[in-house]
């Protein structure tokens, strides 16, 4: 890079000479809310149909276990096909499910695990003609002159856009991220529909609060759709982590609102770490946690979409980070109060922990400090030991416990999540879920001591006094 800023290409999307909007058949996302809603509704309806089919097979003498396995596999394949084909908010919802599949009951999660993982970067692609049309509209009719080579087949396809591998005009290998035509309308339409059908979709989510999940996704739609904002954040991270021993963030070379060109990151998906030997798996898992906490202190940005599809393991063992569509801007780093409260909780001081949470706006009514401590203690557990073993059983137990209205005197209904902590909370829970999926044993406490302000024992501002 010869400049700290990527090339800003003027978008031609408002040109009156553009051809008419393409139809769904020619590759754009379906714009009809009715049609998209009908496809989404086919998921629960499909389950009912398979249950009827399964009953017929059992009457015909097929073993119940075999029938159940076949039904689950077909349901999982239909889930990938419908959410993947629709892309947009439907696939975004599926990606969120893939992140939190660790909290689902095993009999629910197992059949869907592989299919949900495919939604992270392997959706059915849009036709090459549509890709070229977007590039011409965004980069200009001479867009091919910017590339020595351009692979017409996508290297990855996700909810908002797909990525093509290419060679930039200066010879560098690059990733070209192209937004699907109609992605904005499709995102909003799908999320509205899923919100309305939240109770119907609950079985797919293993009991998660689908409405709350959809509300959060909806809140962030505009940021993820604007590749100019993503380019700004990615380039800031690329400069901040340049030549880093642990992390690789690609430089941005050019962008418009709907196309982003950045250096190619070679590697395999983070999810493949689950198959590595224990020491290698634990090392890359710890590197993942370190990146999440290092971002705010190093570049003032918290990467707020922690699902494994956004990370690669590079050939030299670094962690490549390839998507900055959703970040929390924290120019002063993570709030020191967060570290101080966590340190107080680890020390077992329930009264001081309650006082600290109240000052930060987490407490909405009278709460017994011992009930609060009992409720939060398991989440403090990974920070209380030198190394903690994460697994699906632990994550599932915490999820079930916090959703129990009677747990710890019903304290869950007396807590509030301040807006400034919304994305921090998402990353915290999402990071724990990924560590549990990887079955990682990691020194979580050491990362907090290094990167979380206020957590280290020798912090100058201990904040233990009750005001």
N, C-alpha and C positions, 0 to 999 in steps of 0.2 A: 504493500500500500504506500502510495506517495502522499496521501492525505488522510486526515483523521475522519473525514466524512465520506460516506459513499456517494456515488453519482446520483443526483436526483433527476430522474427522467420525467419530463412532462407527460402526464397521462393524456391519451387522445380519446378517452371514453365518452367525452361530451361532444365529440365532432358530429355535426349534423349529417355528414356524409356516410356515417356508419350504416352497415346493412341492417335490416330488420332483426329484431331479437330472435335468436335461434329457438327452435322448439326443443322440448325435452328429448325427442328422438335424436336430435342432432348433437346432444351432449350437454346441454345446460341442465341445471337442476330443475326439477318440477316446480313450477310456480303456483300451481293450484293447491290451495290449502285443503280443499276437499279431497283431491287425489292423494296428497301426502298423508292426510289424516286416515284415509281408508287403508293405505299401506301399513301405517303404524298399528291400526286396529286389527290388522290381520295377524299380529303376533299372538295376543290372547285368544283370538278366535281359532288360530291354528292349534293352540294347546288343547282346546276343547275337542277339535276334530281328531287330533291324535289320541286323545283319551278314548273316544268312541272306537277308533280303529283298534286301539290296544285291547279294549274289551272284546271285540270280535275275534281277535287272534287268540285270546286266552280261552274263549269258548271253543275255538277250533283246536285247542290242545297245545298251543305254544307255551313254553315255560314262562311264568310271570316275570322272572328276572331278565330273560332275554327280551321280552316285550318292552319292559320298562327301559332297558338300555337303548333299544332301538328308538323308542319315543323321545328319550332325552337327546340322543344324537341328532335326530331330525329337527327337534326344537332348536338345538344349538345352531345347526346349519341354517335354519330359517332366520334366526336372530341375526347372524352375520349377513345373510343375503339381503334382508330388508333394510337393516340399519346401514349397511355398506352401500347398497344401491342408492338409497335416498341421500346419503352423506348429510350435509347440513347439521341442523340441531339434533336429528335422529342419531347420527353417528357420534356427535359430541356427547350425547347422553350415554351411548354405548361405551365410549372411551372412559367416561367417569365411572361406569360400572366396572370396567376392567381394572381401574385403579383400586377400587374397594372390594374386589371379589374376595379378598382375604377375610372379610368380615361375614361373608355369606355362609350359611350352614354347608358343610361339606357335600351333602347329598344334592344341594342346589348348585353349588359352585362347580363341582368337578366336571359335569358335562359341558359347561359353558366356558371353562377356563381358556381352552385353546382358541375357541372362536372369538372370545372377547379380546384376547391378545392380538389376534389378526386385525382387529379394528384400529389398533394403534398406528399402523402405517401401511395396511394392505387392502384398502378398499378397492372395489372395482374401478378402474380408471375411466376418465372421459376420453372420447375419441381424439386422435391426433389433430384432426381438422379444427376442433374447438380450441385445442391448445395453441395452435398457430394463429387462430383468429384473435385470441386474447393477447398474445405477444405482439401481433401487428397493431392492435388497438392501443396497447399500453406503451410499447417501445417504438412504434412507428413502422411503416411498411418495409423499411430496410433493416429490420431487427436481425436478420440472419448475418449481417456483416459484423455484428458484435461477437459472433461465435465462430470458432474454427470447426467445431463439431457440436451436434445437438442430438441426443438420443431421443427418438420419438416415443419410446416406451418409458413410462414413469418408473423411477427407482422406489418411490413410495407414494401412496395416495391416502389422504386422510379426510377429515370432516369438511374443511374449508377449501383446501387446495391440494395439489399434487406436486411432487418434486421430480424434475428431470435432471439427469446428469449431462454435463456439457463441458466443452473446452472454451474458455474465454479467449478473447482476441489477443491477450498477451501470453497465452499458452497455459494458464492456470486451469486446473480441474475445478469446476464450479457446480453448485447445486442451484437450479432455477425453480423457484417456488411460484406456481401459477394458481391464482384463485379461480375457483369454479364460477362461471357465469351464473348469476342468481343466488349466490351463496348467502347474501345478506337476507333476502326474502325467505329463503328456505330455512335458515337458522331460526329466525323469529317465528315463522309459522309452526315449525316442528316443536319448538320449546313451549309455545302456547298450547299445542295439542297434547303434548306429554303432560303438561301441568294439569290440564282438564281431566286426563285419564290417569292421574297419579295413582289412584287406588287400584285400577286395573293393572298397571305396570308394576305394582308393589311386589308380586311374586318373582319377577325378573330381578328385582333389586334385593332379594333376600331379606326384606323387612326394613330396608333403609327408607328414610323420609324422602320420597321422590320429589315432592313439591318443593322442599327446601333446596334440594340439589338443583332442580330446574331454575328456581329463583336466582340462585348464585350464578349459574351459567348465563342466564338472561342478562344479569347485571353487567357482564363482561363482554357482551357481544360486540359492541362498537370498537373496543380496543383491539380485539383479535382480528377484525375485518380490515383494519387499516395497516397495511404492510409498511407504510412510511414510519409509523410509530414503532413497529417491530424492528425495523432497520436501525432506527436511532438507538434503541435499547441494546440490540445485539452488538452494534459497533462499539458502544460504550463498554460492554463486557469484553469484547475482543481486545480492546486496547488495555483494559485493566488487567486482563489475564494473559497478555501477550507473553509467549515463551515460558509459561507456567509449567512447573514440573509435574503437576497433577491434572490440570484441566486444559482442554482445547476448545476455544470458542472461535468459529470462523469469521474472518473479516467480511464485511458487506462491500460489494463492488458496485452495485447499481440497484435502484428500486423505484417503483411507482406505488400507487395505492394498492395495486393488485398483482404486482410481480416483484419478486425479490431475488437478486442474484448474489450468492455468497460463496466463499471458498468451500470446496468439497471436504467433508470429514470422513476419512476412511475408517471403517470399524464394523463391529457387530452390535446388535441391540443389547442394551443393558439387561433385558430379561434373560438373555442366554447365560448370564453369570450363574444362574441357579444350577447349571450343569458342570460348573468348574469345581476343581478340588476345594476343600474347605478353606484353606489359607488364601487362595486366589479369590474365591467368592467373597470372603470376609473383607479382604483388602479393597476390592472394588466397591463393595457396599459402603464401607467407611468413607471412601472417596466421594461417593454420591452424597452422603450426609454432609461431608465437609464443604462441598460446593454449595449446597443449599444455605448453609450458615455463612460461608465466606462472601457470598454475593453482596449482602448489605454493607459489610464493613469494608470491602475492597472497592466496589463501584457504586454503592448506594442503591442497588437493585436486588430485590428478592425474586428469584425465579419462582413463579406462582403456579406452574403447571407441572407437578412432579411426576407425572406418569412415565413409565420406562421408555415409551416410544420417543421421548424427547432427548434420549441419551444414548451414546454409543461407547463401546470399549474400543479404543484405538489400538493398532498393532503394537505401539510402544507402551501400552498399559494405562494411558491417561483416560480421563473421562471426557468424551466429546459432547458438547451441549449444542443442539441444532435447532432449537425453536424458542423464540423469545416473544411469542404472541401475547403472553399474559405475564405481566410482572407487577410487583408492588414497588413503587418508587419510595425509597427510604434513604434520602440524602444524608441523614444523621445516623444511619444504621438501625439495627433492631432496638426497640425501646429498652433502656437499662432496667426499667421496672420489671420487665419480663424475667430478666436474669435474677434480680434480687428476690422476687417472689418465689421463683423455682428453688433458689438456694435455701430460703426460709423453709419451704415445704420439705426439702431434703433433710433439713435439720430437725424436722418433726414439730415445729412450733405452729400449732393450729391457729392460735390467737393472732399472731403476727401475719400469718398467711392470709387470714380473713381480712385484716386491716389493709394489707397491700392490695388485695383484689378489689376491695371496696373503693380505694382511692383511684383505681384504674377504671372503675365503672362496670365491673363484672357482677356486682351484687345488686339486686333490685329490691330485696326485702330482707327481713330478719332471717338469718341463717345460723344454725348452731355450728360453731367452729369445728367441733369434733366430727359432725356429719359431713361437713365440707372436706375436711382432711381425709376422711374415710373414702369419700367419693373420688377425690383427685389422686390419692396415694398411688394407685397402680400405674398412672401415667408418669409419675415421678420415678417409678421403680427403675427404668433404664438408666437414669442419671445417678442412681444411688450406688452403683457398683462399677468396678473397673471395666468389665465387659458384660454385655447383656445379650442373651440368646433370644432373638426375635423369631416367632413362628406364627403360623395361622391360628393355632389353638389359643395362643395368648391374645392375639388381636381380636379374635372372635369373642373371647371371654370379656374383653373390655367393652366391645361394642354392645353385647347383650346386657352387660351390667349398667352402662350409662343410659340405655333405653328403657330400663326397668323403672316405672314410675314410683315404685316403693323403695328403690335402692337408696340407702343413706338418708332416710327420712324425707324422700322426695326432693332432695336439694337441687336436682337437675332443673326443676321448674322455677327455681328462684335465682337462676343465673342469667346473665345477659352477656352477649358478645358485642363489645363496642366496635363500631365500624372500622376503626383504625387497626383492629386485630383480625378482621375478617379473613384476609388473604394469608396472614401469618398462621391462623388456625387451620386453614385449608392445607398449607404446606406441611405443618406439623403432623396432622393426621395422615395426609397423603404419604409423607415420608415414612412414617411408622408402618403404613400399609405395604409399601414397597419393600422395606426391610423384612417384613413378615413374609411376603411372597418369596423373597430370596433366601429365607431361612438363615439369616445372617447373624453372626456373633460379632458385635461391634463395640468399640470403646466410645459410646455415646457421650459419656461424661467428659472425656478429654476434649471432644469437639466443642462442647458448651463452654468449657473453661477457656478455650482459645478464642472463640468467636462471639460468644453471647455476652454483651456488656452487663456488668453487675453480678455475674454468676461466680466468678473466681473468688476464692476465699480471701484474697488480699485486695479485693476491690476497695478503692478509696471511699466510695459512696455506698455504704452498706444498707442504708434505708431501713434499718430494723426498728427504728423508733416509731411508735404509734403517735400520730399527731392528734 
